[in-house]
Amino acid sequence: MIVSICCGCMQHIPPRVTVNPKHFSIQIPFQTDSKGILIATYWGAAKTEHKLYVDNHSPTWASSNIIKDNRFISKSKDFLYSATTADGKVIAGEVYVCNNISIGQVNFKNVSFYNISNETNAGKTDGAIGENIMSEGIWKIDFKNHVISFASSLDSIKGLQDAGRLPAVFTSNAIEIEISFRNKIREKFELDLGYNGIAILPVAEFEPIVAGNKKIYTSAKRFSTPAGAVIIDNTIAVDSIRIGHQSFIIAISTNKLVKEKLIGRNFFDRFEFIVIDYPGKAVYLSKKQLYDTPEMK
């Protein structure tokens, strides 16, 4: 799995990216692998193609494979970053700027991004399109047809009549969704498409939620973040939850390294689509499901 970078800090806030054109509506295909959602991006005036993950819970970041020998990328003289991963480890490094990153026919000018070395990232991907780019529009991720719609106006997003609005709160660095469990327990989880699981939370919060649950399993799993990967005992419980007025069966998990509460891609990809509307600060989820039973991930 990939678990996003969070809580990024810099000396100052870098300039906001500029989007051209201002009004847009595009559809692009995407692929999925064991780590996340992949789309084609094009860097610099030469439009060099790099397939990157879509990760709303992270800043945009890139490995040295993208940076090297690219005359359209420059190192920032003003910024360095320090961030924590989902297991609480701190990663730090340099900030770069690309003069143009394109997704379909939409251009993002002067994009700041973190450099995460190939060694830190174990060489598994060249990077991710993060919140500083995603927040510039509305994203519909259609899991049924493997197509992403990206638009500047909600009117351009089709199918909303077949979706319900989730009780989501947009904070300065996350999208929070409150989940109700058995025993009248409520927890706020952060929506994280870069987390390739269903739902995960620290042991201290996990134990009271699953008290009395007979469907609990423990097995060794690979737990990966941008800070590295380890094989660790992972405990999973299958349980019922409520989000707003809707009930679902999910698999929630924990291990001793987890520091965050995340609801990830493998929860949302059971539905036909999800819409994240940054300008309107809203999340919509298809009423139709592609399958019902949660996978044990």
N, C-alpha and C positions, 0 to 999 in steps of 0.2 A: 504494500500500500504506500501511497504518498500522503504525508500529513503536512499541511501547509505551514509556512512561516507566519508568525503572528507578532503583533506588538513591535513593529519596526520603529526604530528611533533614529533620527538624524540630528545634525547640529541645527539645521533650519529646515523649514518645509520647502521642498523643491517646487519650482513653478509648475502650474497645472498644464497638462498637455493641451494642444490646440487640435481640434478635429475639423477635417475638411472632406466633403462638404458639411455644412451645418445641419442640413436636412438629408436623411438617408434612410434607406430600407434595403437590406441585402439578405440573401440566403446563401449559406455556405455549407458544404458537407463536413461531417466530422467522423472521426474514428474513435474507438475506445480500445484500450488494452488493459492489462492487469493493474495499471497504475492510474489511469484517468482518461479524460476526454482530450483528444488531440485535434488541433486545427492547423491549417497552413497559414503562416505569417510571412511577410516579405519585408526585408530590412534594407534601409538606405535607398538611394536613387537607383542603385543597381538591382534592387528588389530581389536580393538573395533569399531563397526560400528556406525557412526553418519551421518544422512542425513542433509546436509547443503545446503544453497542457493548458487547459482553461481552469483557473483557480481564483475564485472570488475572495478567498480568505488569505490572500498573499499579495505582496507587492509584485510587480513585474520583475522577473529575474532571468539571468542568462549565464551560461557557462562560458569559459574562455574559448570554446569552439566557435561561438558567434562573434566574440570580440576580436579575435586575432585577425590581423590583415584586413580589417574592415575600416576603410577611410571615412566612413559615414558615422563612426562611433568615436566618441572622445571621453576621456576620463574627467569626471567632475573635480574641479579644484576646491569646491565649497563644501562637499558632503562626504561623509562616511556613514555606514549604517551599522547598527547593532540590533539584533533581533533574537527572539526566542522561538524554539520549535515546540511541538506539542508535548515533548518529554521534558520540557523545561531547560534544555541546553541553550546556551548563548552562541550564536554565530555572528561574525562581524566581517566587514570587508569594505571594498570600494564601490562607489556609485559611478555609473557611466550614463551617457546620454546618446541616444540615437536620433539623428535629425528627422527620420521618418520611418514609421512602422505601418505597414498596410495590412488590413484584413479585408479581403474582397476588394471593393472599390472605395473603402473608407480609409483615410490617411490620418495617422496620429503624428503630430509634429513635436519634436524636442521631448522625447519620452525618456524620463529618468528610470533607471533600472538597477537592481542589485546585481553584483557579480558573485556567483557562487561557484567555486572552483570545481573542476571535474573530480578532484580527489574527495572533496567534501560530499559531493552529490553522487559519488560512486559511479559516475559516467553513464547514468541511466537515461538522462534526457538533457536536452540543451537549454531547457528553461520553461517558463510559464508566463502566460498573459494574466496579469493580476488585476487587483482592484482599481489601480489608478487608470487603467484603460477601460475596464469593464464598466466603471461608474459613469462613463460618458454616454450611456444609452440604455436600451432595453434589450434583454437577451431572452429569447425563447429557445430552449434546448429540447428538441423533438426526439425523444428516445425511440419512438416507433419507426421513424423514417430516417434517423441519423442525419438530421439537418438542423443547423442553427440559424435562426432569424435574428438579425441585429438591426435595430431601428432607433431613430431619434424620437419617434412619436408612438404612443401606445395604440393609436388608431391603425397603425401599419401591422400590428400583431394579430394574426388570425386565430380563431378558436377560443377566445376568452370566455365565450358563452358556455363552453363546456368545461370550465375550470372554476374552482373555488379559491377565494382569497385566504391565505394563511395569516394567522396573527403574528406578523413579523415586525420587529422593531429594528430600524437602521441606526446603529450607533456610529461613532467616529471611525471605528476600525472593524466593525463586524455587523452581521445580520443575525439577530437573536430571535429564536423561536421557542416559546414556552411549551413544554411537554408535561402532561399530567400522567402519573403512573398510579399503580395500585397503592394502597395505604395512604391515599390522599397526598402523595408527594408530588411536588412540582419542581421542575428544574428548567433553567434557561440554557438551551443549546445554541451553539453558533453554526449557522449554515455554512458548510464547507465542501464545495464540489471537488476540492483537491484532496479530500480525505476519502480514500477508496474503500470505505466500509459503510456500515449502516448507522450505528450510533455508538459513541465511545465516551467514557467519563472516568474520573479518578476512582480508585478503590473505595475511598471514604464515602462517596456519594452512591456508588454502585451497591454496596452491601445492604443498606436499609431498603433500597428499592426492590431488591430481589429476595428479601427475607420471606421464607415460606414457599418460594418458587421451586417446583420439582424439576423444571426443565433448564438445568444449569450444566454446562459442559466446560472442561478445561483441556487445552491442548497447546502444544508448542507452535508458535507462529512467528513469522518474520515481522518485526516491527521496525518500520523505516521512517525516517524524517530526513530533511536536508542536512542534518548533523551526522547521519550515519545510520547503520542498521544492526539489529541484534536479533537473535532467536530467544524468545521469552515465552513463559507460560501466559496464555491469554484465556480469560474466563468469559464465557458467553452465556447469556440467559435469553430465552424466548419469552416474550411477554406482550401484553396488550397495553396500548397507550392511547391517549387522546391528544389531538392537536386542534384547538378550537372546538368545533362541534363534530369532528370526524374521529372515528376510531380505527386503529390499525394494529396488526400484529407485526412486531419487529424483533430482531435480535440485537441486544445491547451487549457491549463488551467492555472489559477493563483489563489492565495489567499494571504492575507496580511502577511503570515509568510514566503513565499517562498523567498529564497536568491540566488538560482542557476537557471541556464538554462539547463534543462535535456531533452533528448529524450530517452524514455524508452522501456521496453520489449513489451508493448502493441502496439507500432508502429511496431516493428520488427516481432512479431509473426503472423502478417497477411501474411507474406511471407513464402515460403516453408523452407528457411534456411537463416542464416547469418553466415559468416566466419570472425573471428577476427584473423588476422595473426600478432602476436606480433613480431616475428623475421623480417618479411618483412615490418612491419609498414603499413599494408593495411587492409581495410575492404571490404568484398564482400557481395552483397545482391542478393538473388535469383530474377530472372526476373518474376517468376511465383508467383502469390498471391493465398492464400487460401480463402480470402474474400476481398471485396472492401470497405465496409462501416466501418468507425471507430466506435468503441464502445464508448459510453459516460461514461468514467471512470475518 
